[in-house]
C-alpha cells in the first residue's frame, strides 16, 4: 500500500521522539503502548495505539485493555477513548500517534478527574471479594474470646455481682 513509507516515517519518528522514554513501548512496528503518568501514580493509565493497513487515512485502533488499566472503571476508559477519537477525527490523514500520546499526557488530569474515588472503591471491593467477610468476623471472634478469658480472670477476682471485694485496693497502713 502507498501509505507504508509514511508509516515507516512515523515509526522512525516515534522511535526517535520516545527513545529512552520508559513510558513508551513498541509492541510491534504498527502497535504502540504509552503509559500516561508515573508507574506509582493511581491515575496512570496505558493507551495502546495500533495502525490498520489504511492508517492514517483511517483511524488507528486505540485500546485501553491493558492489564495495567484494570483498576480504571470502564466508564472512564470509555470517556478517555471517546476524547481520543475526537482528536483522531481532527487528525485523520496525518501521522497522529505522537499527537494522541501527547494529547493524553496533556489531558491526564481531566481524563482521570473522576478516577481517584473509583480506584479506592475498586481496590476495597476487590479485597472484599478476594477475602469474604468470614476471616474478618473470625478475627473479631478471636478478640472476643480473648476478652472472655480476660473477663473470666476478672471474674475470679470479683464477687458474683462483678464487684471487686471490699478493700482489694486498700493500702495496708498498719505496716
Rosetta blueprint (number, residue, H / E / L):
1 X L
2 X L
3 X L
4 X H
5 X H
6 X H
7 X H
8 X H
9 X H
10 X H
11 X H
12 X H
13 X H
14 X H
15 X H
16 X H
17 X H
18 X L
19 X L
20 X L
21 X L
22 X L
23 X L
24 X E
25 X E
26 X E
27 X E
28 X E
29 X L
30 X L
31 X E
32 X E
33 X E
34 X E
35 X E
36 X E
37 X L
38 X L
39 X L
40 X L
41 X L
42 X L
43 X L
44 X L
45 X E
46 X E
47 X E
48 X E
49 X E
50 X E
51 X L
52 X L
53 X L
54 X L
55 X L
56 X L
57 X L
58 X L
59 X L
60 X L
61 X E
62 X E
63 X E
64 X L
65 X L
66 X L
67 X H
68 X H
69 X H
70 X L
71 X L
72 X L
73 X L
74 X H
75 X H
76 X H
77 X H
78 X H
79 X H
80 X H
81 X H
82 X H
83 X H
84 X H
85 X H
86 X H
87 X H
88 X H
89 X H
90 X H
91 X H
92 X L
93 X L
94 X L
95 X L
96 X L
97 X H
98 X H
99 X H
100 X H
101 X H
102 X H
103 X H
104 X H
105 X H
106 X H
107 X L
108 X H
109 X H
110 X H
111 X H
112 X L
113 X L
114 X L
115 X H
116 X H
117 X H
118 X H
119 X H
120 X H
121 X H
122 X H
123 X H
124 X H
125 X H
126 X H
127 X H
128 X H
129 X H
130 X H
131 X L
132 X L
133 X H
134 X H
135 X H
136 X H
137 X H
138 X H
139 X H
140 X H
141 X H
142 X H
143 X H
144 X H
145 X H
146 X H
147 X H
148 X H
149 X H
150 X H
151 X H
152 X H
153 X H
154 X H
155 X H
156 X H
157 X H
158 X E
159 X L
160 X L
161 X L
162 X L
163 X L
164 X E
165 X L
166 X L
167 X L
168 X L
169 X L
170 X L
171 X L
172 X L
173 X L
174 X L
175 X L
